Amino acid sequence: MVNVMASGKRNHDDSTLYHAQQSERETCTIDSLPDKCLQHAFSFLHQRELGKIARVCKKWRLMAYSNQLWQVVSLRPEYNGSFENSSEGDEDVYEVVNIGKIKSHTPNLRVVNMYGITFIDDSHIELLTSNCIHLECLALNFCLRVKGSSFKTLVQRCKKLKTLLLHHTGVEDEYMVAVPWETAQVHELDLTSTELSTECLENVLLRIPFFTFLGLGHCEFFTDKILGDMVAKGKFRQLRAIDISSTPALSENTIYQICVLGTANGWFLKLTTKVHIDQVIEGFAQYCPYLLRLEIQWDPDTIRFSDKSSKFVDHIRLKCPFLKSFTLSDGEYYEMVKSNFERADRVKVVRTTTFYTTSIISLVSCYNDLLFN
């Protein structure tokens, strides 16, 4: 009898607990979450999704349009940026970026990436700068309609702008010279594949106070004199990365003032003597413990090494533990270095210039906020 009563009491308690848990589950909804937690969850959504959830209710609308969630906006086509397309019959197709809405709703924007949007021009940049005074990075790579007429206003209004990426844009001399670079905060500049004249490059580069990142690859009119003047005036004292590849107006002797590790695609005359690669490798091992990427473009006929070279490869492997990419021309030296790293279970570090090329773009301070392919 006692056992039956105890059992009945236990069943009653279990039933009460079950109903309490069920009631708790029914009342615990997403609205029960603190606003701080909900906003943190929304921070992982893309701008397109934020626009969708804003239609759920008033509370979500206010949270989805919070300035804290709109500090970085990408307008690249493959990431479904804010575009409007219209076409009627055989008429032209008009493509529009609604900058007016962006600037009014997101005044705290720090990074704007318009990489590859072919119809972007200076009028869009003018609109953007009228309200986004906190802008720190503007990427206009491959925007050929950008001539630079808006840059003077951009620099004057956006006092915090430090990164300007203009790879393969249509910038013109007269507009670039008109910008007050002396008072600008810009110290990360990419002018790769632009057609600026020697006079313009000299005027612009010597007026910017200093550089931490500079891209000048394929700039046909970048000369020895400009590079020499920049070095003499201390423009590179805080430099982290520079790209001067495929600049035919530079001579080999001037390049040695910075660093040369190769003669890519024959843009210098072929060296008549072989390079003692062991001393180059030892230099990096001794003085660059935080080295991440290294590319040596000399062909196998130019590199001089021996059986003792493996000792120097050991040094760079052990003293540069953060090295992620070591790119070499395909040949005997490459095979030796590759096997050395593979024996240490670092299989993916050594690569060939046939399939890989080392880029400096990852050294831009806001790289993680930019959506590159």
N, C-alpha and C positions, 0 to 999 in steps of 0.2 A: 504493500500500500504506500509505504514511504517512497519507494522507487518510482511508482507511478506518478505520485504528486510532484516529485522532484523533476521528473521528465516533462510533465505538463507545464511546470513553471519555466523550465529551460526553453521549451518551444515557444511559450508566450513572449519571453525576453527576446528570442531570436526574431520573432515576427515584428516586435516593436522596433528593434534595431533596423530591420530591413526596410520598414516603412519610413523610418527617419532618414535613411540613406537615399531612398527613392525621392523623398520630398526635397532633400538637399540638392539632388541632381537636377530636379525639375526647376528649381529656383536659381541655379547657378548657370548663367548665360554669359555671352561675351560682353554684355553691357555691365556685368558685375566687375569686370577688370578695371583697375585704376587707369585713368587717362594716360598716365606716363607709360604704362605697359602697352597700351593699345597703340600709342604713337610710335613706340619702339618697333612694334610689329609692322606698322605701316612703312617704316623707314626702309624695309627690305623690298618694297614694291617699286616698279618702274613708274614713271610719270603717267603713262597711259593707264595703268591699273589704278593709280590714285584718282584719276578722273572718273573712273567707273564706280569706285566705292563711294565717291562723294555724292552719288545719287541715292544712297541707301537711306539716309536720314539726316536731320540737321546737325546732330552731334558729329557724325562721321564726316560731313561736309566741312565743318569747321576744322576738324583735325587733319583731314586730307589736304586742305589748303594752307596749312601752317607753314610759315616761312622756313622753319627748321627742316622741312622735308623737300625744299626746293632750292637748295644751295648749289646743286649741280644738275644741269640739264643738257642732254645730248640731243641734237637735231639731225643726226645722221639717218639717212633713209632706211638702212637695214635694221635700225633700232626703233623704227616706227615713230619718228619725230613728229612735230606739229606741222603738218603739211595740208594744203588744200589744193586740189587739182580740178580743173574744169575744162571741158572741150565741147564745142558745138559744131557738128558737121565737119566741114573741111577747114574751119578756122584754126588759128594757132592755139596751142595748149598753154595756159597760163599757170605758173606754179608760184605759190605764195607761202612764205613763212610768216605767221601771225606774230610778229615781234611786239606789236602793241599790247596784246594780251599778256605775253610773257613778261614784259618789263613792268607792267602794272601790278601783276600778282606775285612776282618774285623779285623784289628789290634787293634781296640778300644774296643773289647769285654770286658765287665765287668763280665757277668754271663754266665756260660755254664752249662746246665742241661742235663746230660746223664742218668738220672734216668731210670733204667730198661732195658737198651740196653745190652743184655747179651753177645754180642761178642766184646764189648769194652775192650781193654787191655792197657798195659802200653805204647805200641808203639804209640797208638793214642794220649795219653797224652803228650808224648815226642814231637810229631809234633806240637801239639797245643801250647805248651809253647815256641816254638822257635820264635814266632812272637807276641803272645798275652801278652805283658808285663803289660797290664793294668788290667789283670784278678783279680777280687776280690772274686768271689765265684765259686767253682767247686763242682757239685753234681754228685757223682758216685754211688749212692745207688743201690744195687742189681746188680752191675757189678762184677760178681764173678771172671772174668778173670783178674781183676786188683789186682796185688800182691804188688804194692808199689815201684817197682824198679825205677819208673820215678819221685817219690816224691822229691828226693834230687834235681834234676834238676828243678822241678816245683817250689820249694821254693826259689831256688837261682835266677831263672830268673824272676819270678812273685813276685816282692817285695811288691805288694799291696794285695796279697792274704790274706784274713782274715777269710774266711769260707770254710771249707773242710768237706763235708758230705760223709761218708764212710759206711753207714748203710748196713750190710750184704754183704760186699765185701770180697775178698779173700786175704786181706793184710797179709803179713808174717813178723815175728819178725825181721829178719836180715835187711830187707829193711826199716822198720819203725825206727829202731835204728840208721841207717846210715844218716837219715835226720838231718840237722842242725837246730833243733827246737828253739834253743836259740836265733837265729837271725831272726827267722820268725815272721811275723805279724799275724799269725793264732791265733785267740782267740775264734773261734766258731768251735768246732770239734764234729763230731758224729761218734762214734765207736760202735754203737749198733749192737749186734749179730755178732761181729767179734770174732776170736779165738786166739787173742793175749795172750801170756803168762803173768804171774805175773811180771816177770823180765822186759819184754818189756813195759808193761803198766807203771810200775814204772819209767823206763828210759824216756819214751816219755812225760808222764804227768807232771813230775817234772822239765822237761827242758823248757816247754812252759811257757813264763813269767806270763800269767794270762788267765782266761777264763771268757767270758760273757755267753757262751752257751756250754754245755757239755752233750753229750748223751752216756751213758754207760750201757744202759739196756741190760739184758741177757749176760753180760760179766762175764763168769764163774770165771775168775781168778782175778777180781778186789777185793782187800782185805781191811781189816780194816787198815792195816799199810799204804797202799798207800793213802787212804782217810785221815787218820790222818796227814800224812806228807804234803799233799796238803793244808789242813786247817792251819797247823802250819806255812807254808811258804807263806801264804796269796794269794794263787792261786784263791780264791773265793771272793776276796774283791769287784770285779766289776761284780759278777755273776748275771745274770738275770734268767737263767733256767738251771736245771740239772735233768737228768733222770737216776736214779740208780735202776729202778724196776727190779725184778727178777735177783738179783745178790746174789746168795746163799752164797758166801764167806764172806759177810758182816754180822756183828752181830748187834743186835738191838741197843745196847748202843752207837756204833759208829755213826749210822745213826742219832741219836738224836742231834748230833752236827750241823746238818743242819735243817732238818724238816721231821717228819714222820707223815703222816695222814693215817694210815691204814696198814693192813697186807694182801695185795692182794694175793688171791689164795693160802694162807697158806705158803708163802715162808719164813715167820718167824714162830716161835713156837706160838701157840695160847696163848693170854694174859690170865692170871689167874684172873685179876681184871678188873672191868669195867672202861671205859674212861668217864670222866665228859665232855661231848661234849659242854656244855654251855660256859665253860671258853675258849675252843679252838675257838669257833665262836666269842666270845667277843674280843679275841685277834686280829683276822682278821678285825673285825669291827673298832677297835680303831686305828690300825697301818697300814692297807692296803687299803686306800681309792680308789686306782686305780686298785684294784683287778679285773681281767677279768674272770678267770676260777678257780674253786676250786673243787677238788674231794676228798671225804672222803670215804675210802674203808672199814672201820670197819663194820663188820656185825652187825645186830640188837641186837644180844646177848651181844656184847661188849660195845655198846653205852649206857650210863646212862643219862636219861633226865627226866623231870617232866612237870607238867602243866605250870610251870613258864618259860619253855624253849622258849615259843613263844615270850617272851620279848626280848631274845637275838637274835632270828631270825629277829625280827623287826629291831634291831640295824644293823645287817649286810645288810639287805635290804635297809635301809635308808642311811647308811654311805658308802656303796659300790655301788654307782649308775651305775657304768660301768660293773657290774657283768653280764656276758652273759650266763655262764654255771655253775650250782651248782649241782654236781653229788654225789648221795648218794646210799647206799645199800637199796634195797627195804624192807620196813617194816613200823612200826608205825611212827618212827621219819621222815622218808621220806614223808609219807602222811601229817604229820603236817606242814613240811616246804613247801611242794608243795601247800597246800591250803592257806598258809600265802602269798606266792608270787602271787597266782592266784587272791586273793582278791584285790591285788594292781595292777591288770591288767598286770602282768609280767608272762604270762602263760608259755612261752617256756624256762624259765631259769632253773627250777629244773628238773633233769633227774635221771634215775637209772643206776647203774653200769651194769645192765643186758644188756642194749642196747647201752650204751655210754662208751667211755673211753677218758680221757683227755690227749692230746698230747702237748708237748712243742715246736713242730716244727714251729708253727706260730710265735715264738719269735726270730727266726733267722732274722738278720737285712735285708736280701735280700729276705725274704719270698714272697713278692708281685711280684718279678721277676721270681719266680720259678713256674712252672705249675704242681702242685700236683693234684692227683685225689681227 
